[in-house]
Amino acid sequence: MDLARQAESAGGISIRPKVHVVELGRRIELQSMDTLFHDITIGLYEQQPRPGAIEYFVHSYSGISGTDERLARVVTVMLELGGMARVGNDPRRLCFTCGEVHKLACRRLFVAACKVKPGIVSKPMPLEVSDKTTGRNIKVIREDNATYRVTADGLDEGRAQRIGAIGRGLSRLAQMELIGEDAARVRFSCGKPHDELVGLLLPRALNLRAAMREQEEAMSRGLLVAPSAQKS
């Protein structure tokens, strides 16, 4: 007879087994319904295990078989699409190699990773995209470790304003610094290159308003639910 039954038979209080508590940290993004895996809820958490060290943790309360593998898959895609690095041996923990937070970019990377179907090979996106507004290919050129210049061939003076709009879009999406009045150059404050993040966010920078609206809708779709409310 186990301890709980012994206590019950003796008229005492039932003893429940200890539950392992995960120190999650602060949730910064949420996939309220993962349509690629049983509609479970997945959260992205920011952690600071020690002063000056910022890590991210992908977690779900779901007890559905295969959840751990699904979370590891999301992290793997984040590593591949965003150029992040795994932390230790935990398949759900990762960070930026530069040591900086880059929180807003990481949130968008997480959302993008949750949309990649299982079995699809993910790879960094190019620093070039077709722009329907101008009918030109927009290119981003890294000038040094952290500075990127938005450019396109054959734009007249009026359409050149489009370049500045895209530069401002990248600045908003990844919290990059704008350089110059024309907003054609942007820079990461960490002083390190992040080509993968720029490639990921470039298509979204073409339509900043839609990207911001998508974020607002994602934030309003739901809250992280308790284990008892998850589908099993």
SEPA-851616 format. One record per residue (C-alpha): residue in one letter; x, y negated, z negated. Coordinates in steps of 0.25 Angstrom, whole numbers. Last residue first. Layout:
% residues N
<atom resn="A" X="X" Y="Y" Z="Z"/>
...
This chain:
% residues 232
<atom resn="S" X="-22" Y="-61" Z="95"/>
<atom resn="K" X="-27" Y="-75" Z="99"/>
<atom resn="Q" X="-22" Y="-86" Z="89"/>
<atom resn="A" X="-31" Y="-91" Z="79"/>
<atom resn="S" X="-26" Y="-83" Z="67"/>
<atom resn="P" X="-12" Y="-87" Z="71"/>
<atom resn="A" X="-15" Y="-102" Z="69"/>
<atom resn="V" X="-17" Y="-111" Z="80"/>
<atom resn="L" X="-7" Y="-121" Z="86"/>
<atom resn="L" X="-16" Y="-133" Z="90"/>
<atom resn="G" X="-24" Y="-135" Z="103"/>
<atom resn="R" X="-25" Y="-141" Z="117"/>
<atom resn="S" X="-22" Y="-155" Z="113"/>
<atom resn="M" X="-7" Y="-155" Z="114"/>
<atom resn="A" X="-7" Y="-148" Z="128"/>
<atom resn="E" X="-17" Y="-159" Z="133"/>
<atom resn="E" X="-7" Y="-170" Z="128"/>
<atom resn="Q" X="4" Y="-163" Z="135"/>
<atom resn="E" X="-3" Y="-161" Z="148"/>
<atom resn="R" X="-7" Y="-176" Z="148"/>
<atom resn="M" X="8" Y="-180" Z="146"/>
<atom resn="A" X="12" Y="-171" Z="158"/>
<atom resn="A" X="0" Y="-177" Z="166"/>
<atom resn="R" X="5" Y="-191" Z="163"/>
<atom resn="L" X="19" Y="-188" Z="166"/>
<atom resn="N" X="17" Y="-183" Z="180"/>
<atom resn="L" X="30" Y="-182" Z="187"/>
<atom resn="A" X="36" Y="-180" Z="173"/>
<atom resn="R" X="30" Y="-167" Z="172"/>
<atom resn="P" X="37" Y="-162" Z="184"/>
<atom resn="L" X="50" Y="-167" Z="178"/>
<atom resn="L" X="48" Y="-161" Z="164"/>
<atom resn="L" X="53" Y="-147" Z="167"/>
<atom resn="G" X="65" Y="-152" Z="175"/>
<atom resn="V" X="69" Y="-162" Z="164"/>
<atom resn="L" X="68" Y="-151" Z="154"/>
<atom resn="E" X="77" Y="-142" Z="161"/>
<atom resn="D" X="87" Y="-153" Z="164"/>
<atom resn="H" X="89" Y="-156" Z="150"/>
<atom resn="P" X="103" Y="-162" Z="149"/>
<atom resn="K" X="109" Y="-167" Z="136"/>
<atom resn="G" X="110" Y="-182" Z="131"/>
<atom resn="C" X="99" Y="-179" Z="120"/>
<atom resn="S" X="91" Y="-191" Z="124"/>
<atom resn="F" X="88" Y="-185" Z="137"/>
<atom resn="R" X="88" Y="-195" Z="148"/>
<atom resn="V" X="79" Y="-201" Z="159"/>
<atom resn="R" X="82" Y="-208" Z="172"/>
<atom resn="A" X="73" Y="-214" Z="182"/>
<atom resn="A" X="66" Y="-223" Z="172"/>
<atom resn="D" X="68" Y="-235" Z="181"/>
<atom resn="E" X="71" Y="-244" Z="169"/>
<atom resn="G" X="83" Y="-235" Z="165"/>
<atom resn="I" X="85" Y="-223" Z="157"/>
<atom resn="L" X="72" Y="-216" Z="151"/>
<atom resn="E" X="75" Y="-207" Z="139"/>
<atom resn="M" X="69" Y="-193" Z="139"/>
<atom resn="Q" X="58" Y="-189" Z="130"/>
<atom resn="A" X="55" Y="-177" Z="139"/>
<atom resn="L" X="41" Y="-180" Z="144"/>
<atom resn="R" X="42" Y="-195" Z="143"/>
<atom resn="S" X="55" Y="-197" Z="149"/>
<atom resn="L" X="53" Y="-187" Z="160"/>
<atom resn="G" X="40" Y="-195" Z="163"/>
<atom resn="R" X="48" Y="-208" Z="163"/>
<atom resn="G" X="58" Y="-202" Z="173"/>
<atom resn="I" X="46" Y="-198" Z="182"/>
<atom resn="A" X="40" Y="-212" Z="181"/>
<atom resn="G" X="53" Y="-218" Z="184"/>
<atom resn="I" X="55" Y="-209" Z="197"/>
<atom resn="R" X="41" Y="-213" Z="201"/>
<atom resn="Q" X="45" Y="-228" Z="201"/>
<atom resn="A" X="54" Y="-224" Z="213"/>
<atom resn="R" X="41" Y="-223" Z="220"/>
<atom resn="G" X="40" Y="-238" Z="222"/>
<atom resn="E" X="55" Y="-239" Z="226"/>
<atom resn="D" X="54" Y="-228" Z="236"/>
<atom resn="L" X="58" Y="-214" Z="233"/>
<atom resn="G" X="66" Y="-206" Z="243"/>
<atom resn="D" X="73" Y="-196" Z="234"/>
<atom resn="A" X="69" Y="-194" Z="219"/>
<atom resn="T" X="75" Y="-197" Z="206"/>
<atom resn="V" X="74" Y="-195" Z="191"/>
<atom resn="R" X="87" Y="-196" Z="184"/>
<atom resn="Y" X="91" Y="-188" Z="171"/>
<atom resn="T" X="100" Y="-191" Z="160"/>
<atom resn="A" X="104" Y="-181" Z="149"/>
<atom resn="N" X="117" Y="-174" Z="153"/>
<atom resn="D" X="120" Y="-184" Z="165"/>
<atom resn="E" X="113" Y="-188" Z="178"/>
<atom resn="R" X="102" Y="-177" Z="178"/>
<atom resn="I" X="94" Y="-179" Z="191"/>
<atom resn="V" X="79" Y="-178" Z="191"/>
<atom resn="K" X="73" Y="-176" Z="205"/>
<atom resn="I" X="59" Y="-180" Z="210"/>
<atom resn="N" X="56" Y="-174" Z="223"/>
<atom resn="R" X="47" Y="-183" Z="231"/>
<atom resn="G" X="32" Y="-184" Z="235"/>
<atom resn="T" X="31" Y="-197" Z="227"/>
<atom resn="T" X="19" Y="-193" Z="218"/>
<atom resn="K" X="20" Y="-178" Z="221"/>
<atom resn="D" X="34" Y="-177" Z="214"/>
<atom resn="S" X="42" Y="-164" Z="218"/>
<atom resn="V" X="51" Y="-160" Z="206"/>
<atom resn="E" X="66" Y="-160" Z="204"/>
<atom resn="L" X="74" Y="-157" Z="191"/>
<atom resn="P" X="71" Y="-142" Z="193"/>
<atom resn="M" X="64" Y="-134" Z="183"/>
<atom resn="P" X="71" Y="-125" Z="173"/>
<atom resn="K" X="68" Y="-110" Z="175"/>
<atom resn="S" X="56" Y="-101" Z="171"/>
<atom resn="V" X="54" Y="-87" Z="175"/>
<atom resn="I" X="40" Y="-83" Z="175"/>
<atom resn="G" X="37" Y="-70" Z="168"/>
<atom resn="P" X="28" Y="-77" Z="158"/>
<atom resn="K" X="21" Y="-89" Z="163"/>
<atom resn="V" X="27" Y="-103" Z="160"/>
<atom resn="K" X="16" Y="-112" Z="153"/>
<atom resn="C" X="22" Y="-111" Z="139"/>
<atom resn="A" X="35" Y="-115" Z="145"/>
<atom resn="A" X="29" Y="-128" Z="150"/>
<atom resn="V" X="23" Y="-131" Z="136"/>
<atom resn="F" X="36" Y="-129" Z="129"/>
<atom resn="L" X="44" Y="-137" Z="139"/>
<atom resn="R" X="34" Y="-149" Z="137"/>
<atom resn="R" X="37" Y="-148" Z="122"/>
<atom resn="C" X="52" Y="-147" Z="124"/>
<atom resn="A" X="52" Y="-160" Z="132"/>
<atom resn="L" X="44" Y="-167" Z="121"/>
<atom resn="K" X="54" Y="-162" Z="110"/>
<atom resn="H" X="67" Y="-164" Z="116"/>
<atom resn="V" X="73" Y="-161" Z="103"/>
<atom resn="E" X="88" Y="-162" Z="104"/>
<atom resn="G" X="98" Y="-151" Z="102"/>
<atom resn="C" X="104" Y="-152" Z="116"/>
<atom resn="T" X="101" Y="-137" Z="118"/>
<atom resn="F" X="86" Y="-139" Z="116"/>
<atom resn="C" X="80" Y="-129" Z="107"/>
<atom resn="L" X="73" Y="-116" Z="106"/>
<atom resn="R" X="66" Y="-106" Z="97"/>
<atom resn="R" X="56" Y="-95" Z="101"/>
<atom resn="P" X="66" Y="-84" Z="105"/>
<atom resn="D" X="73" Y="-85" Z="91"/>
<atom resn="N" X="87" Y="-80" Z="93"/>
<atom resn="G" X="94" Y="-94" Z="90"/>
<atom resn="V" X="88" Y="-106" Z="97"/>
<atom resn="R" X="85" Y="-104" Z="112"/>
<atom resn="A" X="89" Y="-116" Z="121"/>
<atom resn="M" X="81" Y="-126" Z="129"/>
<atom resn="G" X="83" Y="-128" Z="144"/>
<atom resn="G" X="69" Y="-132" Z="146"/>
<atom resn="L" X="63" Y="-122" Z="156"/>
<atom resn="E" X="71" Y="-110" Z="153"/>
<atom resn="L" X="72" Y="-112" Z="138"/>
<atom resn="M" X="57" Y="-116" Z="137"/>
<atom resn="V" X="54" Y="-104" Z="146"/>
<atom resn="T" X="61" Y="-95" Z="135"/>
<atom resn="V" X="53" Y="-102" Z="124"/>
<atom resn="V" X="40" Y="-99" Z="130"/>
<atom resn="R" X="44" Y="-84" Z="133"/>
<atom resn="A" X="49" Y="-83" Z="118"/>
<atom resn="L" X="35" Y="-87" Z="114"/>
<atom resn="R" X="28" Y="-77" Z="123"/>
<atom resn="E" X="37" Y="-66" Z="118"/>
<atom resn="D" X="33" Y="-70" Z="103"/>
<atom resn="T" X="19" Y="-70" Z="107"/>
<atom resn="G" X="19" Y="-56" Z="113"/>
<atom resn="S" X="9" Y="-50" Z="104"/>
<atom resn="I" X="-1" Y="-60" Z="99"/>
<atom resn="G" X="2" Y="-66" Z="85"/>
<atom resn="S" X="1" Y="-80" Z="89"/>
<atom resn="Y" X="7" Y="-91" Z="80"/>
<atom resn="S" X="16" Y="-96" Z="91"/>
<atom resn="H" X="29" Y="-102" Z="91"/>
<atom resn="V" X="40" Y="-109" Z="100"/>
<atom resn="F" X="51" Y="-115" Z="92"/>
<atom resn="Y" X="59" Y="-128" Z="95"/>
<atom resn="E" X="72" Y="-132" Z="89"/>
<atom resn="I" X="78" Y="-145" Z="85"/>
<atom resn="A" X="91" Y="-146" Z="77"/>
<atom resn="G" X="96" Y="-159" Z="71"/>
<atom resn="P" X="93" Y="-155" Z="57"/>
<atom resn="R" X="91" Y="-140" Z="55"/>
<atom resn="P" X="79" Y="-131" Z="60"/>
<atom resn="Q" X="72" Y="-142" Z="66"/>
<atom resn="Q" X="60" Y="-136" Z="73"/>
<atom resn="E" X="50" Y="-140" Z="84"/>
<atom resn="Y" X="39" Y="-131" Z="87"/>
<atom resn="L" X="32" Y="-126" Z="100"/>
<atom resn="G" X="19" Y="-119" Z="99"/>
<atom resn="I" X="12" Y="-108" Z="106"/>
<atom resn="T" X="-3" Y="-105" Z="105"/>
<atom resn="I" X="-7" Y="-92" Z="111"/>
<atom resn="D" X="-16" Y="-91" Z="123"/>
<atom resn="H" X="-13" Y="-76" Z="125"/>
<atom resn="F" X="0" Y="-79" Z="132"/>
<atom resn="L" X="1" Y="-87" Z="145"/>
<atom resn="T" X="-11" Y="-96" Z="141"/>
<atom resn="D" X="-3" Y="-101" Z="129"/>
<atom resn="M" X="-14" Y="-109" Z="122"/>
<atom resn="S" X="-10" Y="-120" Z="112"/>
<atom resn="Q" X="4" Y="-122" Z="118"/>
<atom resn="L" X="9" Y="-132" Z="108"/>
<atom resn="E" X="20" Y="-142" Z="106"/>
<atom resn="I" X="28" Y="-149" Z="95"/>
<atom resn="R" X="25" Y="-140" Z="83"/>
<atom resn="R" X="34" Y="-144" Z="71"/>
<atom resn="G" X="42" Y="-133" Z="64"/>
<atom resn="L" X="39" Y="-118" Z="66"/>
<atom resn="E" X="44" Y="-112" Z="53"/>
<atom resn="V" X="39" Y="-98" Z="55"/>
<atom resn="V" X="32" Y="-91" Z="43"/>
<atom resn="H" X="34" Y="-76" Z="42"/>
<atom resn="V" X="21" Y="-71" Z="35"/>
<atom resn="K" X="23" Y="-64" Z="22"/>
<atom resn="P" X="14" Y="-52" Z="20"/>
<atom resn="R" X="1" Y="-54" Z="13"/>
<atom resn="I" X="-1" Y="-50" Z="-2"/>
<atom resn="S" X="-16" Y="-49" Z="-6"/>
<atom resn="I" X="-19" Y="-54" Z="-19"/>
<atom resn="G" X="-21" Y="-45" Z="-31"/>
<atom resn="G" X="-33" Y="-35" Z="-33"/>
<atom resn="A" X="-23" Y="-23" Z="-35"/>
<atom resn="S" X="-28" Y="-17" Z="-22"/>
<atom resn="E" X="-26" Y="-30" Z="-15"/>
<atom resn="A" X="-12" Y="-32" Z="-20"/>
<atom resn="Q" X="-8" Y="-18" Z="-16"/>
<atom resn="R" X="-14" Y="-20" Z="-3"/>
<atom resn="A" X="-6" Y="-32" Z="0"/>
<atom resn="L" X="7" Y="-25" Z="-6"/>
<atom resn="D" X="6" Y="-14" Z="4"/>
<atom resn="M" X="0" Y="0" Z="0"/>
